[in-house]
Amino acid sequence: MDWLQALVLGIVQGLTEFLPVSSSGHLQIFGALFDVDAGDNLTFAVVVHAATVCSTIVVFWPELAALFRGCCRSWHGEEMNYVWKIALSMIPVAIVGLFFKERVEELFSSGLVLVGSMLLVTAVLLAFACRARSMGRRIRYLDAFIIGLAQACAVFPGLSRSGATIATGLLLKIKRESVARFSFLMVLVPILGEALLDLLKGEFSASASGIPVVALLAGFAGAFVSGVFACRWMIDLVKRGRLIWFAAYCVLVGVLSIVLG
């Protein structure tokens, strides 16, 4: 993988991590086009995921700072309740990561047919979410757990994590802006936790990855910049309820992936 391929793949990761079109699916598609195993290279995956985490922190820094201050003031306040809801939402994906990680990794070698099929599922979810009318209510603990289940299901390549969680929240009649905010904040700890485990296991290594350091830096930069843009854009799109275009896009790319697969 050269620096230009890494830059393009980083941009793809940053955009599709937040837009409801599946980052894992698009990495497989572009990896096939470039004839590189971007999704299978652990070091590259950790680098671009770390970049999208940094994007989320930059965009939501005021909210994160407010949550931290609120938790320091009181363990029973609204901010602490919100943190507990995020923690509850992470339980399903933590169970999948701890007990089914090898089976999940096997899915990424299933080819483009599975990716295309899951993109079609994403399109259906987004289409239903577009028809859902928001009641403007806040996220309850049960809502947080259900959205967490949707995130756990999104381990399938091609099934968008942001698409699944946001669509689920909208179907639960939660306020649009609250759903987008919760969807992006709930993924911070799982991504950081997985990266930390890989570091502790010694599986993260720039030299062993076979990718030049310059290419890794290009991938990080591309994912970070595009991630900041996509995160802010997605929040605005969810507020306006304009997700149907992404459903149409997922249908188009899903059908093409199945045909090519």
N, C-alpha and C positions, 0 to 999 in steps of 0.2 A: 504494500500500500504506500503510494507516494503522498506528498503533502497536499496536492490538489484533490486527490480522491478523499483524503481524510477531511479536508475542509468541506467538501460537498456533503460527505456523510455526516459531519458535525452539524452543518446547517439543516440537513434533513432531520436529524435527531432533535435539535432544538425546536424546530417548527412543529414536528409531529408529536412531540411529548405533550404539548399543551393543546394543540388543535385536535379535534376528535376524529383522527384518521389513522391512529395506531403507529407509534414510533417503531416498535419491533417489526411490524409488517413491512414498513417502508425501508427499514435498514436491510431486511432480507431481499426486497425487490431491487434496491440500488446496489446491494452487494452482488447480486446475480448479474446485474448489468455491467458492473466493474470487474466481475470475476474475482472478488475478494470475500473473505469470510469475516465481514465486519461484526456480525451478530455473534459469531463463535469466538472472537478474540476477546478474552476477558479483560485485558488491560485497556483496550480501546473502549470497551463498553463502560468500564469504571470511569474512565476519563470523561466521556461525553455525558454520562449520567451525573457526575460531579458538577459539570458545567451547567446542566439544567437545574440542579439544586441551587447553585449560586444565582442563577437567573431568578428563581422563585424567591430567594432571600432578598435580592435587590428590589424586586417589584413589591413584595409584601413586608418590607422592613418596618414601616410605621405600625402595621398590625402586629407583627412579631414583637416589636418593642413594647407596644401597649399590653399585649398578653403577658410578657415578662414582668412588667411593672405591676400589673394587676395581681398576678400570682404572688409577687413579693409582699403586696399589701395585705392580702387575705387569701386563706386557703378555702374559703367558702363563697367567694365572689363569682360574678358572671364569667370573668376571664378564666378562673380555675375550672369552672364547669365546662367551658369550651375546650380546654386542654384535655379534660377527661373524656369528652366526646371524641376528640381526635384519637386518643389512646384506644378507646373502644373500637373505633373503626379499623384500627391496625391489627386487631386480633385475627380475623380471617386470613389476611395475607401472610401474617407471621406463621400461622399453622401450615399454610401451603409451603412457605419457604423452608420451614424446619423439617417437615415430614415428607414432602413430595417434590423436593428440589430436583432430584435426578429425573423424575418423570417429566417435570416441566421442561428441563433442558432437552429431553428427547423430542419434545414437540417442535423445537426450533430446527430439527433436521427433517421435518415432515414435508418440506417443499412448499411451493407457491400455491398449491391447491387448497391447503388448509388456511394459508394466509388469505386467499381470496374469499373462502367461505366465511371466515370470521369478519372480514370487511363487510360482507353482506349483512351479517348479524348486527354489526355496528350501525349500518345504514337503517336497519329496521328500528333499532333502539332510538336513533336520532329522529326518525320520522314520527314515532309515537310521542317522543318528548316535545316535538314542535306543536303537537295538537293539545298538549297538556296545559291547563290554565293554572297559573300560580295563584295560591291563596295568600302569599306573602307572609307565611308563618315561619318561625324560627326552627332550627334543627333540634329535634328531640334525641334522647339517647337511643331509642329504637331506630330512628331514622339514620343515625350515625352508624349503627351496626349493619343495617341493610345496605347502606352505601359502601361500607367496608366489604360486604359480601360481593358486591358488584366489582370492586377493585380486585378481589381475589380471583374472580372469574376472568379478569382481563389479563391473566398470565398467558392465555392463548395468543400466539402471534397473529396479529391482524385484528384482534378485538381491542379497540382503543380503551385505554384506562380512563382518560379524561372523558371520552364519549360515554362510557358505561356509567361512571360515577355521576356525571352531570345529568345525564338522561334519567338515571334512577332518582336523583334528587328532585328533578322537575316533575317526574311522575308521582312523587310523594307530595307534590303541591308546596314545596318549599320555595321561599323567595329566591329569585333567579341569581341575584348578586351574591347571596349567602351560599348558594350551591357552588358557584364557581370558586369562591374564596375557600370553602371547606375542601373542595376537590383538590386544589393545588397545595394546600397546607398539609393535608393528611398524608401526602406521599413523601414528605421531607425525611421523616425518621426511617421508614423502610428502606429508602435508597441509601441513606447514610449508614444505616445498620448493615446492609448487605456489603457495601464497600468496605466497612471496617472489618467485617468477618473475612473478606478476601485478603485484606492487608495482613491480618493476624495469621492467616493460613500460609502466607507467603506466596499466594498465587498471583499477586500483582507485581509485574516486573516489566519495565520498559525494554530491557535487553532481551528477555525471553520471548517477548511478544512478536519480535521480528519486525516491528514498526519503528521507523526512525523517530527520535525525540521531536524533531521539527514537525513531523506529521502529526504526532500526538498533540503538540501545542496548537497546530492549525485546527485539528478536530475540536479541541477544547474551546478555542476562540470562536469558531463557527457556531458551535452549540450554544455558547453563552449569549452571544449577540442575538442570534435568531430566537433563542429562548425568551429573552427579555421582550422582544417585539411580539412574539406569538402569545405570550402570557397576557400582556396588556390588551392585545387585540381580541383574544378569546373572552376576556372578562366583558369587554364592550359588546361582543356578539351575543353572549348569553343574556345580557341585560336587554338587548333588543329582540331576542328570540329568533335570531337569524341563523338557525342551524340546518335548515333544509338543504342548503347548498352543499354542505358537507355530507349529508346523506346521499345526495346525487353523486358526489365525487367518489364516495366509498363504493357505490354500486358500480360505477365505471371502472375504477381500479380493481375492484374485486372480480368482476367478470374477466377483465384482461389478465389478471393473475391466474385465474382458473384455466383460461385458454392457453396461456404460456406454460403453465405447469403441466 
